[in-house]
Amino acid sequence: MPPRPIVPTDDLYARLEVDARASAETIEIAWRALLKRHHPDIAGPAALDLAKRINVAHDWLSDPELRARYDRERGLRDRGRAGAAGVGQRKAPRESPRRRPARDPDEALRRFLDRLGRLNEDEIDRLSLAEASSIAFIASIRRFLAADALTALDRVEADVRGRLRPRDWANGPLRDGVLAAAHEIVLGRFLDEHLSEPFRGRARDRLMRGWEAAVDQPRYGPNTKAVERFLARVARLTTAEARALARAGGRASSEDPWPAGLEPDEDEGLRVSSVLAARDAAARAETALGRLDRPAAARAARQLARTAHAVVLRHGFTAAEFADLVAPWRGATGDSATGRTGTPRPRPTVRRRQA
């Protein structure tokens, strides 16, 4: 067995000119950009030693196990690196997303800005709830961008601000989701050059995450019509029904279950649909909930959110799973949350793949 490599005693993050919280993508970009700048063929023979040290830093920080060991022995393990496994806080997709064919970035940007000016209220609401993690990532790589790329970033941010209403620009999640998509378009070629797979696909997924989860999507996802029927019934909620929901809500867990094969980390559009449906359900039930004391109103709202979540993801649950999730709602209101009367047939709403 070969001996374990000796942990470097100097600051590897400083070698790559990144923060100790840098994501894997940031480290990859820093390594490639600094090597281009300090390669002996460009900077001369005197740069050879620096190029070697840059490579050593990359060797340690690009390997999750070596990086963890380095951080541990340097006393950095409690810093809680933001997105050390990828851009942002969420874990990377199980498979690298498909790369889209390259197209003219100027034309892509023109179409993006045009679409930005035609956002409807449903898309704006979805953007407000989507998670984007571009801002810290882009800030971490700005020092490696050429002057023309920096100018393009400043220009597109001004263009985005000019097309959003002031109240929408002031909405942090909405603004960040839009800017993240703009950054992907403007910096696409730079990222193509400085990130190999799976880093490139992962970066694109994170940068476009909010935009793609919101734009050209139904308000509540694929089950929008069923959710709308549920919300219409919520608007007619009586005080007695709200109290019954409050009693049932005391038994609901704090986290809503997801169907097998779907995860909130990887299905951002569905996660947004669930959060939006729960929010709208609470608003529709405001009058009935207002007649309850605060703890009871909170429990009833929790049960409404759980039912809304089940309806949004109804296509992923089996009939038995769905019936179990909406049972408290049905017990309180007599409504099946399916838009139909009577007992739903106990058949799966999604066909399970046999192992």
C-alpha positions in Angstrom: 0.0 0.0 0.0 1.5 3.4 -1.0 2.1 5.8 1.9 -0.5 8.5 2.5 0.6 11.8 1.0 1.8 14.4 3.4 -0.7 17.3 3.9 0.7 20.5 2.5 1.5 23.1 5.2 0.6 26.2 3.1 -2.8 27.6 2.2 -4.0 25.7 -0.8 -7.0 27.9 -1.1 -4.8 31.0 -1.3 -2.8 29.2 -4.1 -5.9 29.0 -6.2 -7.1 32.5 -5.0 -10.4 31.2 -3.7 -12.2 31.1 -0.4 -12.2 28.0 1.8 -15.9 27.8 1.1 -15.4 27.6 -2.6 -17.5 25.1 -4.6 -16.0 22.3 -6.7 -16.8 24.3 -9.8 -15.1 27.4 -8.5 -11.9 25.4 -7.8 -12.0 23.9 -11.3 -12.3 27.3 -12.9 -9.6 28.8 -10.7 -7.2 26.0 -11.6 -7.7 26.3 -15.3 -7.7 30.1 -15.4 -4.5 30.3 -13.2 -2.7 27.7 -15.3 -3.5 29.6 -18.5 -2.1 32.7 -16.8 1.0 31.1 -15.3 1.9 28.3 -17.7 5.6 28.4 -18.6 4.8 28.6 -22.3 3.0 31.9 -21.6 4.7 33.4 -18.5 8.2 32.0 -19.1 10.3 29.4 -17.4 10.3 31.3 -14.1 6.6 30.5 -13.7 7.2 26.7 -13.7 7.4 26.4 -9.9 4.2 28.4 -9.5 2.4 26.3 -12.1 3.4 23.1 -10.2 2.1 24.5 -6.9 -1.2 25.4 -8.6 -1.5 21.8 -9.8 -0.8 20.5 -6.3 -3.5 22.7 -4.9 -5.9 21.4 -7.5 -5.0 17.8 -6.8 -5.8 18.2 -3.2 -8.9 20.4 -3.4 -10.6 18.7 -6.3 -10.5 15.3 -4.5 -13.3 15.2 -1.9 -11.4 12.9 0.4 -8.1 14.7 0.2 -9.9 18.1 0.6 -11.7 16.8 3.7 -8.4 15.6 5.2 -6.7 18.9 4.4 -9.5 20.9 5.9 -9.6 18.6 9.0 -5.8 18.9 9.6 -5.9 22.6 8.9 -8.8 23.2 11.3 -11.2 24.2 8.6 -13.8 21.3 8.9 -16.2 23.4 11.0 -16.4 26.3 8.5 -19.4 24.7 6.7 -18.3 25.3 3.2 -21.2 26.6 1.0 -21.8 24.2 -1.8 -18.5 22.3 -1.5 -20.0 19.5 -3.6 -21.3 21.8 -6.2 -22.8 25.2 -7.0 -25.1 26.1 -4.2 -26.4 24.2 -1.2 -28.3 21.4 -2.9 -26.7 18.1 -3.9 -25.8 17.5 -7.5 -28.2 15.6 -9.8 -27.7 11.9 -9.9 -26.8 12.2 -13.6 -25.2 15.1 -15.4 -28.0 17.0 -17.3 -28.0 16.8 -21.1 -25.9 19.5 -22.7 -27.9 21.7 -25.0 -26.6 22.4 -28.5 -24.5 25.6 -28.7 -26.2 28.6 -30.2 -25.3 32.2 -30.8 -25.0 33.8 -27.4 -26.2 37.2 -28.6 -29.3 35.7 -30.1 -29.9 33.6 -26.9 -29.5 36.7 -24.8 -31.9 38.7 -27.0 -34.6 36.0 -26.7 -34.1 35.7 -23.0 -34.5 39.4 -22.4 -37.5 39.5 -24.7 -39.1 36.6 -22.7 -38.2 38.4 -19.4 -40.4 41.3 -20.5 -43.4 39.0 -21.0 -43.4 37.2 -17.6 -46.9 36.6 -16.3 -48.0 36.7 -12.7 -47.8 32.9 -12.3 -44.3 32.9 -13.5 -43.3 35.7 -11.3 -44.8 33.9 -8.3 -42.9 30.8 -9.2 -39.6 32.7 -9.6 -40.2 34.2 -6.2 -40.1 30.7 -4.6 -37.5 29.0 -6.8 -34.0 28.5 -5.4 -31.1 30.0 -7.3 -27.5 29.9 -6.2 -25.7 31.9 -8.9 -24.8 35.0 -7.1 -22.1 33.6 -4.8 -20.8 31.4 -7.5 -20.4 34.2 -10.0 -18.8 36.4 -7.4 -16.3 33.7 -6.6 -15.1 33.5 -10.3 -15.2 37.2 -11.2 -11.5 37.6 -10.7 -10.8 35.0 -13.4 -13.0 36.7 -16.0 -11.5 38.9 -18.8 -12.5 42.6 -19.0 -15.0 42.0 -21.8 -16.8 39.3 -19.8 -17.0 41.6 -16.8 -18.4 44.3 -19.0 -21.0 41.9 -20.4 -22.0 40.8 -16.9 -22.6 44.5 -15.8 -24.5 45.2 -19.0 -26.9 42.2 -18.7 -27.6 43.0 -15.0 -28.6 46.5 -16.1 -30.7 45.1 -18.9 -32.5 42.7 -16.4 -33.1 45.5 -14.0 -34.6 47.6 -16.8 -37.1 44.9 -17.7 -38.3 44.0 -14.2 -40.7 46.1 -12.3 -39.0 47.8 -9.3 -40.9 45.6 -6.8 -39.8 42.5 -8.7 -36.2 43.6 -8.8 -36.4 44.1 -5.0 -37.6 40.5 -4.6 -34.3 38.7 -3.9 -35.2 35.2 -4.9 -36.9 36.4 -8.1 -34.0 38.7 -9.0 -31.4 36.0 -8.3 -33.2 33.4 -10.4 -33.4 35.7 -13.4 -29.8 36.9 -13.0 -28.6 33.3 -12.7 -30.1 32.4 -16.1 -28.6 35.6 -17.6 -25.2 34.6 -16.2 -25.4 31.2 -17.8 -26.1 32.8 -21.2 -23.4 35.5 -20.9 -20.7 33.2 -19.5 -21.6 30.0 -21.3 -18.5 30.0 -23.5 -16.2 30.8 -20.6 -17.8 28.0 -18.5 -17.5 25.6 -21.4 -13.8 26.3 -21.6 -13.0 26.1 -17.9 -15.3 23.3 -16.7 -15.3 19.7 -17.8 -18.1 17.2 -17.0 -19.7 16.7 -14.6 -18.9 20.2 -13.4 -20.2 22.0 -16.5 -23.5 20.2 -16.6 -23.9 20.7 -12.8 -23.2 24.4 -13.1 -25.7 24.9 -15.9 -28.3 23.0 -13.9 -27.8 25.3 -10.9 -27.7 28.5 -12.8 -30.8 27.7 -14.8 -32.6 26.0 -12.0 -34.9 28.9 -10.9 -35.7 30.1 -14.5 -36.6 26.7 -15.8 -38.7 25.8 -12.8 -40.8 28.9 -13.3 -41.0 30.0 -16.9 -43.5 28.4 -19.3 -44.7 26.2 -16.4 -48.4 25.9 -15.1 -48.9 27.6 -11.8 -49.1 24.4 -9.9 -47.3 22.0 -12.2 -48.7 19.1 -14.1 -51.7 18.7 -11.8 -52.8 22.4 -11.9 -56.4 21.7 -12.6 -56.7 19.3 -9.7 -55.0 21.8 -7.4 -57.4 24.6 -8.6 -60.4 22.4 -7.7 -58.9 21.7 -4.3 -58.3 25.4 -3.7 -61.9 26.2 -4.8 -63.1 23.9 -2.0 -60.6 25.4 0.5 -62.2 28.8 -0.2 -65.6 27.4 1.1 -64.0 25.9 4.3 -66.3 26.3 7.3 -65.2 27.0 10.9 -66.2 23.4 11.9 -64.1 21.9 9.1 -61.2 24.1 10.0 -61.4 22.8 13.6 -61.5 19.2 12.4 -58.4 19.9 10.3 -56.6 21.4 13.3 -57.2 18.2 15.2 -55.8 16.2 12.3 -53.0 18.6 11.8 -51.6 17.8 15.3 -50.7 14.4 14.0 -49.0 15.5 10.8 -45.2 15.4 10.6 -43.2 18.5 9.8 -42.0 17.2 6.5 -44.2 16.2 3.6 -43.3 12.9 1.9 -42.2 12.7 -1.7 -43.1 9.8 -4.0 -40.5 7.2 -4.8 -38.3 8.5 -7.7 -39.0 12.1 -7.0 -36.9 14.4 -4.7 -37.2 18.1 -3.8 -33.5 18.5 -4.4 -33.8 17.3 -8.0 -37.3 18.3 -9.0 -37.3 22.1 -8.3 -40.3 22.7 -10.5 -42.4 20.4 -8.4 -41.0 21.7 -5.1 -42.0 25.2 -6.2 -45.5 24.0 -7.2 -46.0 22.4 -3.7 -44.9 25.5 -1.8 -47.0 27.8 -4.0 -50.1 25.6 -3.6 -49.7 25.5 0.2 -49.3 29.2 0.3 -52.4 29.8 -1.8 -54.4 27.3 0.3 -53.6 29.2 3.4 -54.7 32.4 1.7 -58.0 30.9 0.6 -58.7 29.6 4.1 -57.8 32.9 5.8 -61.4 33.6 7.0 -62.0 30.1 8.4 -58.5 29.9 10.0 -59.0 33.4 11.5 -61.8 32.1 13.7 -59.5 29.6 15.4 -57.0 30.3 18.1 -53.4 30.7 16.9 -52.1 27.2 17.7 -55.2 25.6 16.1 -55.0 27.8 13.0 -51.3 26.8 12.6 -52.2 23.1 12.8 -55.0 23.5 10.3 -52.8 25.4 7.9 -50.2 22.6 8.2 -52.8 20.0 7.2 -53.9 22.2 4.3 -50.3 22.4 3.1 -49.9 18.7 3.4 -53.0 18.1 1.3 -52.0 20.6 -1.3 -48.6 18.9 -1.5 -50.3 15.5 -2.1 -52.5 17.0 -4.9 -49.5 18.6 -6.6 -47.6 15.3 -6.6 -50.6 13.1 -7.2 -49.1 11.6 -10.4 -46.2 10.2 -8.4 -48.1 8.6 -5.5 -49.9 5.3 -5.6 -53.7 5.5 -5.0 -53.1 4.1 -1.5 -50.4 6.6 -0.7 -52.5 9.5 -2.0 -55.6 8.4 0.0 -53.6 8.2 3.2 -52.2 11.7 2.7 -55.6 13.3 2.0 -57.5 11.2 4.6 -57.5 14.0 7.3 -58.8 16.5 4.6 -61.5 14.1 3.5 -62.5 13.3 7.1 -62.9 17.0 7.8 -64.6 18.0 4.6 -66.0 14.9 2.9 -64.0 16.0 -0.2 -61.6 13.5 -1.8 -59.2 16.2 -3.1 -59.4 14.4 -6.5 -62.1 16.6 -8.1 -64.4 13.6 -8.2 -67.2 12.5 -5.9 -67.4 9.1 -4.3 -64.6 6.8 -3.4 -61.6 6.8 -5.8 -60.7 3.5 -7.3 -57.7 2.0 -5.4 -55.4 1.7 -8.4 -51.9 3.3 -8.6 -51.7 6.7 -10.3 -48.1 5.8 -11.5 -46.8 2.5 -12.7 -43.9 1.2 -10.7 -40.9 -0.1 -12.6 -40.2 -3.7 -11.6 -36.8 -4.4 -10.2 
